[in-house]
């Protein structure tokens, strides 16, 4: 990634985080909890989508009921953020051990024209063939989902199709009933991410304590 692209990505991510922090500031007067990651309960909607999985099946958010979900937006031709983030999430599921049985990593492509289910399947299974699921759909479906969760990204330019899509590294974490609970970024340590996931998994069916 060149310096100009890096600055653009930093600006996009910065605006996303700043905007979300303004929303979360409304509840800043309340006492801090023991969660390490940023809490988004009540600030982001429950998980809702109709997409196609990397095995070619039509899936919805309800397909993954009962699992704690880690949703990440990226694309398979990404050479920087995505491989690092997916390797990190695979490492987290390893650290969780048997607890990871109730965890799914949802890799939502930002490049549905190129990322077919077959391409996604090859990609996600390189990192975690057990817990990772690739999701694709129409361009409109993907854009609606990114807007729903205020995902920071800049689509590929129509003028320069070879230019990469720029996006942030946010990980959206949902409890077993599909409620948005936590937000993680590369600034959060693996230890903190693991601890918060264990707490979420240990709560009654992953719902709010």
Phi and psi restraints in degrees (value plus and minus 20) as a CYANA .aco file:
   2 UNK   PHI     -96.4   -56.4
   2 UNK   PSI     152.9   192.9
   3 UNK   PHI     -83.6   -43.6
   3 UNK   PSI     -58.6   -18.6
   4 UNK   PHI     -83.7   -43.7
   4 UNK   PSI     -64.5   -24.5
   5 UNK   PHI     -85.2   -45.2
   5 UNK   PSI     -59.0   -19.0
   6 UNK   PHI     -83.3   -43.3
   6 UNK   PSI     -60.9   -20.9
   7 UNK   PHI     -85.7   -45.7
   7 UNK   PSI     -59.8   -19.8
   8 UNK   PHI     -84.2   -44.2
   8 UNK   PSI     -63.8   -23.8
   9 UNK   PHI     -83.3   -43.3
   9 UNK   PSI     -61.7   -21.7
  10 UNK   PHI     -81.7   -41.7
  10 UNK   PSI     -60.3   -20.3
  11 UNK   PHI     -86.6   -46.6
  11 UNK   PSI     -64.2   -24.2
  12 UNK   PHI     -80.4   -40.4
  12 UNK   PSI     -69.5   -29.5
  13 UNK   PHI     -83.8   -43.8
  13 UNK   PSI     -60.2   -20.2
  14 UNK   PHI     -82.0   -42.0
  14 UNK   PSI     -62.6   -22.6
  15 UNK   PHI     -84.9   -44.9
  15 UNK   PSI     -59.9   -19.9
  16 UNK   PHI     -82.5   -42.5
  16 UNK   PSI     -70.0   -30.0
  17 UNK   PHI     -83.7   -43.7
  17 UNK   PSI     -62.0   -22.0
  18 UNK   PHI     -82.3   -42.3
  18 UNK   PSI     -63.1   -23.1
  19 UNK   PHI     -83.6   -43.6
  19 UNK   PSI     -62.9   -22.9
  20 UNK   PHI     -88.8   -48.8
  20 UNK   PSI     -56.8   -16.8
  21 UNK   PHI     -83.5   -43.5
  21 UNK   PSI     -54.0   -14.0
  22 UNK   PHI     -84.4   -44.4
  22 UNK   PSI     -59.2   -19.2
  23 UNK   PHI     -86.7   -46.7
  23 UNK   PSI     -64.0   -24.0
  24 UNK   PHI     -91.0   -51.0
  24 UNK   PSI     -40.5    -0.5
  25 UNK   PHI     -84.2   -44.2
  25 UNK   PSI     -41.7    -1.7
  26 UNK   PHI     -78.1   -38.1
  26 UNK   PSI     -54.1   -14.1
  27 UNK   PHI    -120.2   -80.2
  27 UNK   PSI      -7.8    32.2
  28 UNK   PHI     -88.3   -48.3
  28 UNK   PSI     -40.9    -0.9
  29 UNK   PHI     -94.1   -54.1
  29 UNK   PSI     -34.6     5.4
  30 UNK   PHI     -98.7   -58.7
  30 UNK   PSI     139.7   179.7
  31 UNK   PHI     -85.5   -45.5
  31 UNK   PSI     124.9   164.9
  32 UNK   PHI     -91.9   -51.9
  32 UNK   PSI     122.7   162.7
  33 UNK   PHI    -113.7   -73.7
  33 UNK   PSI    -197.4  -157.4
  34 UNK   PHI    -111.2   -71.2
  34 UNK   PSI     -14.5    25.5
  35 UNK   PHI     -88.0   -48.0
  35 UNK   PSI     120.7   160.7
  36 UNK   PHI    -106.1   -66.1
  36 UNK   PSI     -58.6   -18.6
  37 UNK   PHI    -102.7   -62.7
  37 UNK   PSI     147.8   187.8
  38 UNK   PHI     -93.2   -53.2
  38 UNK   PSI     107.7   147.7
  39 UNK   PHI    -101.8   -61.8
  39 UNK   PSI     114.3   154.3
  40 UNK   PHI    -145.0  -105.0
  40 UNK   PSI      -6.9    33.1
  41 UNK   PHI     -77.7   -37.7
  41 UNK   PSI     105.1   145.1
  42 UNK   PHI      66.2   106.2
  42 UNK   PSI     -29.4    10.6
  43 UNK   PHI    -126.5   -86.5
  43 UNK   PSI     -39.1     0.9
  44 UNK   PHI    -146.0  -106.0
  44 UNK   PSI     127.9   167.9
  45 UNK   PHI     -91.8   -51.8
  45 UNK   PSI     141.5   181.5
  46 UNK   PHI     -85.2   -45.2
  46 UNK   PSI     137.6   177.6
  47 UNK   PHI     -85.8   -45.8
  47 UNK   PSI     112.8   152.8
  48 UNK   PHI    -174.0  -134.0
  48 UNK   PSI      95.4   135.4
  49 UNK   PHI    -181.7  -141.7
  49 UNK   PSI     140.6   180.6
  50 UNK   PHI    -153.3  -113.3
  50 UNK   PSI      84.6   124.6
  51 UNK   PHI    -154.4  -114.4
  51 UNK   PSI    -191.1  -151.1
  52 UNK   PHI    -139.6   -99.6
  52 UNK   PSI     111.1   151.1
  53 UNK   PHI    -100.5   -60.5
  53 UNK   PSI     153.3   193.3
  54 UNK   PHI     -92.1   -52.1
  54 UNK   PSI     -26.4    13.6
  55 UNK   PHI    -118.9   -78.9
  55 UNK   PSI     -14.3    25.7
  56 UNK   PHI      67.1   107.1
  56 UNK   PSI     -13.1    26.9
  57 UNK   PHI    -111.7   -71.7
  57 UNK   PSI     123.8   163.8
  58 UNK   PHI     -93.5   -53.5
  58 UNK   PSI     107.3   147.3
  59 UNK   PHI    -152.7  -112.7
  59 UNK   PSI     136.5   176.5
  60 UNK   PHI    -149.6  -109.6
  60 UNK   PSI     156.4   196.4
  61 UNK   PHI     -79.3   -39.3
  61 UNK   PSI     -54.2   -14.2
  62 UNK   PHI     -85.2   -45.2
  62 UNK   PSI     -42.4    -2.4
  63 UNK   PHI     -77.6   -37.6
  63 UNK   PSI     -50.3   -10.3
  64 UNK   PHI    -127.3   -87.3
  64 UNK   PSI      -1.9    38.1
  65 UNK   PHI     -73.9   -33.9
  65 UNK   PSI     121.4   161.4
  66 UNK   PHI      73.8   113.8
  66 UNK   PSI     -28.4    11.6
  67 UNK   PHI    -132.6   -92.6
  67 UNK   PSI     125.4   165.4
  68 UNK   PHI     -98.6   -58.6
  68 UNK   PSI     109.3   149.3
  69 UNK   PHI    -133.5   -93.5
  69 UNK   PSI     116.6   156.6
  70 UNK   PHI    -135.5   -95.5
  70 UNK   PSI      86.7   126.7
  71 UNK   PHI    -121.2   -81.2
  71 UNK   PSI     110.9   150.9
  72 UNK   PHI    -153.1  -113.1
  72 UNK   PSI     113.5   153.5
  73 UNK   PHI    -117.1   -77.1
  73 UNK   PSI     107.9   147.9
  74 UNK   PHI    -184.2  -144.2
  74 UNK   PSI    -179.9  -139.9
  75 UNK   PHI    -177.8  -137.8
  75 UNK   PSI     133.1   173.1
  76 UNK   PHI     -90.4   -50.4
  76 UNK   PSI     -42.6    -2.6
  77 UNK   PHI    -109.1   -69.1
  77 UNK   PSI     -16.2    23.8
  78 UNK   PHI     -85.5   -45.5
  78 UNK   PSI     112.0   152.0
  79 UNK   PHI    -125.3   -85.3
  79 UNK   PSI     -24.2    15.8
  80 UNK   PHI    -141.6  -101.6
  80 UNK   PSI    -100.9   -60.9
  81 UNK   PHI     -85.2   -45.2
  81 UNK   PSI     -64.6   -24.6
  82 UNK   PHI     -83.1   -43.1
  82 UNK   PSI     -70.0   -30.0
  83 UNK   PHI     -79.6   -39.6
  83 UNK   PSI     -58.9   -18.9
  84 UNK   PHI     -85.0   -45.0
  84 UNK   PSI     -66.7   -26.7
  85 UNK   PHI     -86.9   -46.9
  85 UNK   PSI     -62.0   -22.0
  86 UNK   PHI     -88.2   -48.2
  86 UNK   PSI     -57.6   -17.6
  87 UNK   PHI     -84.8   -44.8
  87 UNK   PSI     -57.8   -17.8
  88 UNK   PHI     -84.8   -44.8
  88 UNK   PSI     -65.0   -25.0
  89 UNK   PHI     -85.3   -45.3
  89 UNK   PSI     -55.1   -15.1
  90 UNK   PHI     -85.3   -45.3
  90 UNK   PSI     -58.5   -18.5
  91 UNK   PHI     -85.5   -45.5
  91 UNK   PSI     -58.6   -18.6
  92 UNK   PHI     -83.9   -43.9
  92 UNK   PSI     -63.7   -23.7
  93 UNK   PHI     -84.5   -44.5
  93 UNK   PSI     -52.1   -12.1
  94 UNK   PHI     -87.1   -47.1
  94 UNK   PSI     -61.1   -21.1
  95 UNK   PHI     -84.9   -44.9
  95 UNK   PSI     -52.0   -12.0
  96 UNK   PHI     -92.4   -52.4
  96 UNK   PSI     -38.7     1.3
  97 UNK   PHI      41.6    81.6
  97 UNK   PSI    -152.3  -112.3
  98 UNK   PHI     -85.6   -45.6
  98 UNK   PSI     -43.0    -3.0
  99 UNK   PHI     -83.6   -43.6
  99 UNK   PSI     -43.5    -3.5
 100 UNK   PHI     -88.8   -48.8
 100 UNK   PSI     -27.9    12.1
 101 UNK   PHI     -81.3   -41.3
 101 UNK   PSI     -46.0    -6.0
 102 UNK   PHI    -124.1   -84.1
 102 UNK   PSI       5.1    45.1
 103 UNK   PHI    -143.7  -103.7
 103 UNK   PSI     117.7   157.7
 104 UNK   PHI    -151.2  -111.2
 104 UNK   PSI     116.5   156.5
 105 UNK   PHI    -120.1   -80.1
 105 UNK   PSI      96.7   136.7
 106 UNK   PHI    -120.7   -80.7
 106 UNK   PSI      89.5   129.5
 107 UNK   PHI    -115.8   -75.8
 107 UNK   PSI      83.6   123.6
 108 UNK   PHI    -114.7   -74.7
 108 UNK   PSI      99.1   139.1
 109 UNK   PHI     -93.1   -53.1
 109 UNK   PSI     121.9   161.9
 110 UNK   PHI    -118.2   -78.2
 110 UNK   PSI     -15.0    25.0
 111 UNK   PHI    -152.0  -112.0
 111 UNK   PSI      42.1    82.1
 112 UNK   PHI     -82.7   -42.7
 112 UNK   PSI     -42.5    -2.5
 113 UNK   PHI     -87.8   -47.8
 113 UNK   PSI     -54.8   -14.8
 114 UNK   PHI    -120.0   -80.0
 114 UNK   PSI     -50.8   -10.8
 115 UNK   PHI    -107.9   -67.9
 115 UNK   PSI      62.2   102.2
 116 UNK   PHI     -93.0   -53.0
 116 UNK   PSI     146.1   186.1
 117 UNK   PHI     -74.0   -34.0
 117 UNK   PSI     -59.7   -19.7
 118 UNK   PHI     -84.9   -44.9
 118 UNK   PSI     -62.8   -22.8
 119 UNK   PHI     -84.4   -44.4
 119 UNK   PSI     -64.0   -24.0
 120 UNK   PHI     -82.6   -42.6
 120 UNK   PSI     -59.7   -19.7
 121 UNK   PHI     -82.4   -42.4
 121 UNK   PSI     -65.8   -25.8
 122 UNK   PHI     -80.6   -40.6
 122 UNK   PSI     -58.2   -18.2
 123 UNK   PHI     -90.3   -50.3
 123 UNK   PSI     -74.8   -34.8
 124 UNK   PHI     -88.1   -48.1
 124 UNK   PSI     -52.0   -12.0
 125 UNK   PHI     -90.8   -50.8
 125 UNK   PSI     -38.4     1.6
 126 UNK   PHI     -84.4   -44.4
 126 UNK   PSI     -52.0   -12.0
 127 UNK   PHI    -113.9   -73.9
 127 UNK   PSI     -69.2   -29.2
 128 UNK   PHI    -174.3  -134.3
 128 UNK   PSI      76.1   116.1
 129 UNK   PHI     -93.0   -53.0
 129 UNK   PSI     -29.5    10.5
 130 UNK   PHI    -118.5   -78.5
 130 UNK   PSI     -66.9   -26.9
 131 UNK   PHI    -124.4   -84.4
 131 UNK   PSI     -38.3     1.7
 132 UNK   PHI    -109.4   -69.4
 132 UNK   PSI     118.1   158.1
 133 UNK   PHI    -149.2  -109.2
 133 UNK   PSI     109.8   149.8
 134 UNK   PHI    -110.9   -70.9
 134 UNK   PSI     117.7   157.7
 135 UNK   PHI    -147.6  -107.6
 135 UNK   PSI     115.6   155.6
 136 UNK   PHI    -158.3  -118.3
 136 UNK   PSI     157.1   197.1
 137 UNK   PHI     158.3   198.3
 137 UNK   PSI    -184.0  -144.0
 138 UNK   PHI     -91.6   -51.6
 138 UNK   PSI     140.6   180.6
 139 UNK   PHI     -78.1   -38.1
 139 UNK   PSI     -58.8   -18.8
 140 UNK   PHI     -86.9   -46.9
 140 UNK   PSI     -59.3   -19.3
 141 UNK   PHI     -83.4   -43.4
 141 UNK   PSI     -62.9   -22.9
 142 UNK   PHI     -86.6   -46.6
 142 UNK   PSI     -64.2   -24.2
 143 UNK   PHI     -83.0   -43.0
 143 UNK   PSI     -58.5   -18.5
 144 UNK   PHI     -83.9   -43.9
 144 UNK   PSI     -58.9   -18.9
 145 UNK   PHI     -89.4   -49.4
 145 UNK   PSI     -59.9   -19.9
 146 UNK   PHI     -84.9   -44.9
 146 UNK   PSI     -58.2   -18.2
 147 UNK   PHI     -88.7   -48.7
 147 UNK   PSI     -56.1   -16.1
 148 UNK   PHI     -80.1   -40.1
 148 UNK   PSI     -55.6   -15.6
 149 UNK   PHI    -132.6   -92.6
 149 UNK   PSI      -4.9    35.1
 150 UNK   PHI      34.2    74.2
 150 UNK   PSI      18.7    58.7
 151 UNK   PHI     -87.0   -47.0
 151 UNK   PSI     115.4   155.4
 152 UNK   PHI    -107.6   -67.6
 152 UNK   PSI      93.9   133.9
 153 UNK   PHI    -182.1  -142.1
 153 UNK   PSI     139.1   179.1
 154 UNK   PHI    -144.2  -104.2
 154 UNK   PSI      96.3   136.3
 155 UNK   PHI     -80.9   -40.9
 155 UNK   PSI     140.8   180.8
 156 UNK   PHI     -83.3   -43.3
 156 UNK   PSI     117.5   157.5
 157 UNK   PHI     -86.5   -46.5
 157 UNK   PSI     117.1   157.1
 158 UNK   PHI     -87.3   -47.3
 158 UNK   PSI     -44.2    -4.2
 159 UNK   PHI     -96.4   -56.4
 159 UNK   PSI     -60.6   -20.6
 160 UNK   PHI    -140.9  -100.9
 160 UNK   PSI      70.8   110.8
 161 UNK   PHI     -87.8   -47.8
 161 UNK   PSI     -36.4     3.6
 162 UNK   PHI    -103.1   -63.1
 162 UNK   PSI     -32.6     7.4
 163 UNK   PHI     -94.4   -54.4
 163 UNK   PSI     115.5   155.5
 164 UNK   PHI     -88.1   -48.1
 164 UNK   PSI     133.8   173.8
 165 UNK   PHI     -96.4   -56.4
 165 UNK   PSI     113.6   153.6
 166 UNK   PHI    -122.6   -82.6
 166 UNK   PSI     116.9   156.9
 167 UNK   PHI    -174.2  -134.2
 167 UNK   PSI     145.6   185.6
 168 UNK   PHI    -104.7   -64.7
 168 UNK   PSI    -196.4  -156.4
 169 UNK   PHI    -138.4   -98.4
 169 UNK   PSI       2.9    42.9
 170 UNK   PHI     -85.3   -45.3
 170 UNK   PSI     121.1   161.1
 171 UNK   PHI    -136.0   -96.0
 171 UNK   PSI      98.4   138.4
 172 UNK   PHI    -113.5   -73.5
 172 UNK   PSI     105.9   145.9
 173 UNK   PHI    -133.6   -93.6
 173 UNK   PSI     105.4   145.4
 174 UNK   PHI    -137.3   -97.3
 174 UNK   PSI     125.0   165.0
 175 UNK   PHI     -98.5   -58.5
 175 UNK   PSI    -197.4  -157.4
 176 UNK   PHI     -89.2   -49.2
 176 UNK   PSI     -29.4    10.6
 177 UNK   PHI    -125.5   -85.5
 177 UNK   PSI      -9.3    30.7
 178 UNK   PHI      63.5   103.5
 178 UNK   PSI      -8.6    31.4
 179 UNK   PHI    -104.0   -64.0
 179 UNK   PSI     113.4   153.4
 180 UNK   PHI     -88.0   -48.0
 180 UNK   PSI     106.1   146.1
 181 UNK   PHI    -140.5  -100.5
 181 UNK   PSI     -65.1   -25.1
 182 UNK   PHI    -159.7  -119.7
 182 UNK   PSI     138.1   178.1
 183 UNK   PHI    -150.8  -110.8
 183 UNK   PSI     107.5   147.5
 184 UNK   PHI    -139.6   -99.6
 184 UNK   PSI     129.6   169.6
 185 UNK   PHI    -153.9  -113.9
 185 UNK   PSI    -199.5  -159.5
 186 UNK   PHI     -85.4   -45.4
 186 UNK   PSI     -34.4     5.6
 187 UNK   PHI     -95.8   -55.8
 187 UNK   PSI     -37.3     2.7
 188 UNK   PHI    -108.6   -68.6
 188 UNK   PSI     118.3   158.3
 189 UNK   PHI     -94.6   -54.6
 189 UNK   PSI     136.4   176.4
 190 UNK   PHI     -80.3   -40.3
 190 UNK   PSI     -57.8   -17.8
 191 UNK   PHI     -81.7   -41.7
 191 UNK   PSI     -65.1   -25.1
 192 UNK   PHI     -86.1   -46.1
 192 UNK   PSI     -59.4   -19.4
 193 UNK   PHI     -83.8   -43.8
 193 UNK   PSI     -64.8   -24.8
 194 UNK   PHI     -82.3   -42.3
 194 UNK   PSI     -64.5   -24.5
 195 UNK   PHI     -83.5   -43.5
 195 UNK   PSI     -62.7   -22.7
 196 UNK   PHI     -88.5   -48.5
 196 UNK   PSI     -55.8   -15.8
 197 UNK   PHI     -86.2   -46.2
 197 UNK   PSI     -59.6   -19.6
 198 UNK   PHI     -83.7   -43.7
 198 UNK   PSI     -59.0   -19.0
 199 UNK   PHI     -86.1   -46.1
 199 UNK   PSI     -60.6   -20.6
 200 UNK   PHI     -85.9   -45.9
 200 UNK   PSI     -60.4   -20.4
 201 UNK   PHI     -89.5   -49.5
 201 UNK   PSI     -52.1   -12.1
 202 UNK   PHI     -99.3   -59.3
 202 UNK   PSI     -40.5    -0.5
 203 UNK   PHI     -89.3   -49.3
 203 UNK   PSI     147.2   187.2
 204 UNK   PHI     -80.3   -40.3
 204 UNK   PSI      81.2   121.2
 205 UNK   PHI      37.5    77.5
 205 UNK   PSI       4.9    44.9
 206 UNK   PHI      55.9    95.9
 206 UNK   PSI      -8.3    31.7
 207 UNK   PHI    -111.0   -71.0
 207 UNK   PSI     149.6   189.6
 208 UNK   PHI     -79.7   -39.7
 208 UNK   PSI     113.5   153.5
